[in-house]
């Protein structure tokens, strides 16, 4: 297995780093960091990233992308998160909704939606989870009824992030009750500013707040159906691995691990530093596990570039990276306590509150383990690692 970068990918990483440190983009990132708000509006940053071609990096140029590889896109994500770019709008809009439209959308949808997302002029999120149903999409109750020229959607979605900022919602709704519970599901692109869409904030423990989205007789056209009427389950099953590479979780683990190690140094070398010796076991254990999480994510990216993204690899990466991120957040917070410098206390306090949700969002750890065990019990293994790059 080769986890090295090509010369072109290394050069691209240098270019992304330089862009993130340049003029107005660096100033906007500093403004977000210093504003003191737990969840500031980051759309301005995304518009500046779009001007530099850092959104939709691996999308075709015809749809507003840069025509590069999945590895280039992953390099951009790594550097953006390391520079402090809030990632939820990117993960939900570019990686999830954008990739699904690219995978299953019509030509008209691709030309209508993707260029606006890549240009930072529109933002998108998902509307899957429902009260009392959770993330079990086969049990959802939101209904889409055929009417003249399209559909009328009624239902309630919960635990959605950034719904107050998004322009499109990818909504899963039931268009038929015939057949099994996995049949009769359809995906729609919903205009979040349409009449009948009501967005309310749900208070949560983490800095990023969830939203409740009520859909009251919301009208969508036939051109808003993504992937065909009744094909929602099949499309989602094919698209879910796209959002489960574990990359965003591995990068959180990396940032919080570095925070946890802050202030440690060789014994007696610097009086201002704390000797690392008492912490060596934890530093080594979490350092190795954090590095492993990143490599599992890169293994998925390598297979994505070969068009072989498989569910076993992505489920493994998502489960491992999210569990490691949660573990390292708890360790870092416990190690520093409340006597650390204010900026470090603020970072670790935020991480500690966010950590429990990481093993739930994007597919719970239990679901990931069930998927992994299903593959293993069936005797299937991940695709051959030979030639994988990252």
Helices and strands as residue ranges (DSSP letters): H 7-20, H 23-34, H 43-51, G 61-63, H 70-82, H 88-89, I 90-98, H 99-104, H 107-109, I 110-114, H 115-118, E 124-127, G 137-139, E 143-147, E 150-161, E 168-174, E 185-191, E 197-202, E 210-221, G 222-224, E 225-226, H 232-239, G 240-243, H 247-260, E 264-265, E 274-275, G 277-279, H 280-305, H 311-336, H 342-358, H 365-377
